[in-house]
Amino acid sequence: MASVPPSNTRHDHTLADVLAQEGNSLPSFLNTVFGFLSRHCPEEIYGNTHISGQHLISQSYCKWRQKYLEEKAQQYLQPQNCEENVVPPAVAEEIVIAHDEVTGDHLSGTPAAVITTEATLGNTTPSASSSSRKSSKSTKENNLYDSTNGAVKDSYAWTQTIEDLEVRIPVPEKVLRGKQVRVTLQTSSFEVEVQEPASVWQMLLTGKFPHSIKVEESLWSLVPGEHISIHLEKSEERWWDKLLTSEDSIDLKKINAERDYASLPQEDRQKIQEFLWNKQQQDQGKPTSDHLKMESVLREAWNAEGSPFQGQPFDPSIVNFTTGAGVGDRVA
């Protein structure tokens, strides 16, 4: 009797074929997957349900990332042949939490997503760890202080798209675990606190938003010893001129207001598709959508009562009309 493959690998052959057909391109593969979801279960993944598609994706991503880290840790430990019985401390942890409201240590309602990933990578000497941190310091700073369509402040940096915001707040090197971080998110304000070992809670950032956010769609994560990253989903699509009401405004005329095609409303995407199609038709000397619409109207009126062409074979070439003419415009 043939063995049944594990449930998490039974589709590997099919998915491998899809990946190959997409030229082994991960972006193309993911685009194919989300295209499939948009056609077969759009409401579950893109609709305004209690748990958004972003949360579902985040949970799945973090689950398999944790598995990857655990396997990498095992590969690292195997050459040591378990010479020591003491398990080395975890040196990497990521916490992702989203909830309606947080007040102090208490959660209001059930968290929408709580994912923890922890990896044990063996004993790392302080000197090696310190050297590694120094060598990558400039890279981390560049990543931290990205301010696309936002601003860099003394204790944080923020970026935005028309739909959401990303805030990065540096933390002390000894802030290594999610339980050392306390983020209070509300629709119009937030607070971020951290606690170093044997220390009291320290407020890193607090303030009010100029516009409201969707708390249930927002989440935060910790990069141990580096920074807290907070993703804020805007309640409405608009560009913010500041993250907090206490900030100076940025010049919205100078931001990059381009939008990804996939994020555009369906109506706008249809207009773009029609424009590109018409351009292609013009380049090939073929009728555009306006011409085709006018020809359809002309065909209906050709043999209508009172038409000068009644009884004649349909021949739109004998009629001159201007591209873009409306149904009620006169043709000659």
C-alpha positions, 0 to 999 in steps of 0.5 A: 500500500502506497504511503500517504504524504504528509498533509503539508507536502501533498501539494508540493508537486503541483506547486512546484509545477506552477513555480516552474511555469512562472520561471521560478520567480517568487514574485510571479508565483505569489502573484499567481496565488493571490490571483487565484484567491481573488477569483475563488474566495475574494471576500475571505482574503480581501473583504472586510472580515473580522480577521483580514487577509493580511493577518492570515498571511502574517500568521502563515508566514510566521509559522513557516518562518519559525519552522525554518529557524528551528531547522537552521538551529538544529543544523547548527547544533548537530556538529556539536554532537550535543557535547553540552546538556545546557541549551544555549539561550535564544538570540532571535525573537520576533513578536507580532501582535494585533488587537483592538485596544491595549491598556497597560498589561491588559488586552481588550478583547481577543487578540486578532493575531499573536505569533512568536518565533524564537530561534536557538543558534548556539553559544555566541561569544560577546566579542563575536556578537559585538563585532557582528553588530558593529559591522552591520550598524550602518546597514541597520541605520539605513533601514531604520531611518527610511522616511519615504513619504514621511519623516525622520525624528529624534527618536523614531522614523515613519513612512507611508503609502496612501493606505498605511503607515510604518513606524520604526522606533529604536530600542535599547540593546537589552530589549530582546523579547516581546514581553519587554515591549508594551504597545498601546494602540487606539484609533486616535493615539498610541503609546510605546514602552519598553523595559530593560532587565531589572528596570522600570517601564520606559516610555519611548513614544506617545502621541495622537494621530491627526487621523484615525487608524484601524486598530484591528488591522494594525500590528507591531513586531520586535527586532531584538536589540534593534527596533520596534516596527509598527504597521498602522492601517489608515481608516481611509485612503489619504496622505498624512502630513504628519504622524503625530499632531505634535509634529511639523507638517511635511510638504505633501507636494513633494511626496511620491504619490504613485500607487501600485496598480494592484492597489487601485480601485477596480474602476480606475484599473478598468480605465487604465486597461481601456486607455492602453487598449485604445492606444494599441488599437490606434497604433495598429490602425484599428478602431478604438472603443469610442469608434466601436461604440459610435458604430454600434449606435449608428448600426441601430439607427441606420434603418430607423424611421426617418433615417436617410440611409434606410434601405441601404446596406450598412456602410459606416465609411460614408458617415463622418463622426469625431472620436469621443462623440457622445450618443446624442452628437450629430454625425454627418 
